[in-house]
Amino acid sequence: MKDKQPITKPLFSIGDLVKVRGFGLVLAPYEIEIGIISKGPYSFKSLESYHELVYFEWWCYDIIIGNSLVTMMPENFLLKVLRNESIN
């Protein structure tokens, strides 16, 4: 596998509040859906074929959920939690 620059840009950065969704809930240690990005983004690359025909790449993050650290959580399983900081 050749070392190339990632094609897409990451969606999250350290300190972002995120909601875990879909299959990511299976990776989380508790039924808590909210976490904080503690490390990342880093690119995970994988070849899924003997002849290098199928190439996968996605951004991963380490996330603190409750009192546990979940490593290599794919970006596809995360949603950004937006905060409404306006005062009414």
C-alpha positions, 0 to 999 in steps of 0.5 A: 500500500502506497503512503498517500495523503488522505483524500477527505478532511476530518470532521472533528478535532480534540475537545469536540463533543460527539454523539456515538451512533449506529455500530459505534454503540457496540464499540462503546463500553456503556450505553452512554452515547455522548463522548469527547474527542481526546486524540485524533484525527488519524487516518486508518487505511486498509486493503481488503483484497489480495490484489489491492483492488479495494482500498478503504480509508477513514478518519479515526478518533480516540474518545472518552465515554464515561470513564473509559477511553475508546480508541480508533472510533471511525468518523462514520459512527460519530455526530457532532453535538452542537451547543446553543450558547445564546442567552435568551 
